Amino acid sequence: MNYYQQNQPQAKQEDHDLIMKGRKLLDITGVKEVESFDNEEFLLDTVMGALAIRGENLQMQNLDVDRGVVTIKGRILDIVYLDEQHSEKAKGFFSKLFK
């Protein structure tokens, strides 16, 4: 059971939180869709907009689509919200940059 599950039993998909423990574990709520992921980058669509997580040896530890919760483990280097107007352009840019 991750930190979020222990402390917030009833997640709503409208809520959006990022809870990071030591740059090694990241719990994210309010996730609408996982756009793409690999061991260096996750692109998520959240209730607050597109979110890019970049790091090393990233793995999806938990995915609960009903509650909109994703847990990522690995070495997290940066977390970036992408501007909605430019999200498609930015996603392409980030995909090229972080490959």
Secondary structure, DSSP 8 states (H G I E B T S, - for coil): --HHHHH-SS--TT---EEEETTTEEEE-SEEEEEEE-SSEEEEEETTEEEEEEEEEEEEEEEETTTTEEEEEEEEEEEEEE-STTHHHHHHHHHHHT-
